[in-house]
Amino acid sequence: MAAAVATWVALGLLALTTLASCIVLLRIASVAPVDYPEYADAIPPLVALALVVALCVEVALVAAAILVRFMRGDRIFDPVAQRFVNAILTSF
């Protein structure tokens, strides 16, 4: 029980860190064209790519948290759990 709670807390902190990094990324992206005008055309696609990667990480974190819940109920080998494993693999 304690291990599951610690895992959920760690996954939650990772999710918050990912969201915070997206916020920082957007702020940096708004200032970067002023500081580096030669990269102004490349910044929007790179920011979009970074946000897509962050979304994939969030999907994997949520699926991992759900799988931890399945482990607590001894349902980790159910076919339903396989969908969440597939979600983690697909997100990467």
PLY file of the C-alpha trace (Angstrom):
ply
format ascii 1.0
element vertex 92
property float x
property float y
property float z
element edge 91
property int vertex1
property int vertex2
end_header
0.00 0.00 0.00
2.73 2.46 0.95
4.69 1.64 -2.19
1.65 2.32 -4.36
1.04 5.67 -2.67
4.70 6.61 -3.05
4.54 5.66 -6.72
1.42 7.78 -7.25
3.07 10.73 -5.53
6.18 10.33 -7.70
4.07 10.07 -10.87
2.09 13.13 -9.82
5.27 15.10 -9.25
6.57 14.05 -12.64
3.30 15.14 -14.24
3.47 18.53 -12.51
7.09 18.92 -13.57
6.13 18.18 -17.17
3.35 20.76 -17.07
5.65 23.34 -15.47
8.28 22.73 -18.14
5.62 23.38 -20.82
4.78 26.71 -19.20
8.46 27.66 -19.02
8.94 26.54 -22.62
6.11 28.79 -23.82
7.56 31.76 -21.95
11.02 31.16 -23.36
9.57 30.73 -26.85
7.90 34.12 -26.64
11.19 35.83 -25.76
13.55 33.80 -27.96
12.73 35.49 -31.30
13.76 38.83 -29.84
17.08 37.49 -28.56
17.78 35.17 -31.49
16.10 36.56 -34.62
17.98 34.15 -36.88
16.03 31.26 -35.27
12.63 32.98 -35.31
11.30 30.73 -38.08
12.41 27.54 -36.35
10.96 28.28 -32.93
7.23 27.56 -33.54
7.76 24.06 -34.99
10.22 23.20 -32.24
7.82 24.39 -29.57
5.03 22.34 -31.14
7.26 19.29 -31.19
8.22 19.80 -27.55
4.56 20.12 -26.56
3.69 16.91 -28.41
6.50 15.10 -26.60
5.23 16.47 -23.28
1.74 15.22 -24.12
3.15 11.75 -24.82
4.93 11.80 -21.46
1.68 12.80 -19.73
-0.18 9.93 -21.41
2.51 7.49 -20.27
2.40 8.84 -16.70
-1.37 8.53 -16.47
-1.28 5.01 -17.90
1.45 4.05 -15.42
-0.62 5.40 -12.53
-3.59 3.35 -13.68
-1.39 0.26 -13.94
-0.21 0.82 -10.37
-3.85 0.78 -9.35
-4.33 -2.51 -11.23
-1.36 -3.95 -9.33
-3.01 -3.13 -6.02
-6.10 -5.08 -7.06
-4.10 -8.02 -8.48
-5.55 -7.28 -11.92
-2.30 -6.43 -13.64
-2.62 -9.37 -16.06
-6.22 -8.59 -17.05
-6.85 -7.77 -20.73
-7.94 -4.29 -19.66
-4.48 -3.66 -18.20
-2.94 -4.64 -21.53
-4.58 -1.58 -23.12
-2.73 0.71 -20.73
0.56 -1.04 -21.43
-0.14 -0.51 -25.12
-0.89 3.16 -24.41
2.52 3.56 -22.77
4.28 1.85 -25.64
2.34 3.82 -28.26
3.07 7.15 -26.60
6.77 6.57 -27.14
0 1
1 2
2 3
3 4
4 5
5 6
6 7
7 8
8 9
9 10
10 11
11 12
12 13
13 14
14 15
15 16
16 17
17 18
18 19
19 20
20 21
21 22
22 23
23 24
24 25
25 26
26 27
27 28
28 29
29 30
30 31
31 32
32 33
33 34
34 35
35 36
36 37
37 38
38 39
39 40
40 41
41 42
42 43
43 44
44 45
45 46
46 47
47 48
48 49
49 50
50 51
51 52
52 53
53 54
54 55
55 56
56 57
57 58
58 59
59 60
60 61
61 62
62 63
63 64
64 65
65 66
66 67
67 68
68 69
69 70
70 71
71 72
72 73
73 74
74 75
75 76
76 77
77 78
78 79
79 80
80 81
81 82
82 83
83 84
84 85
85 86
86 87
87 88
88 89
89 90
90 91
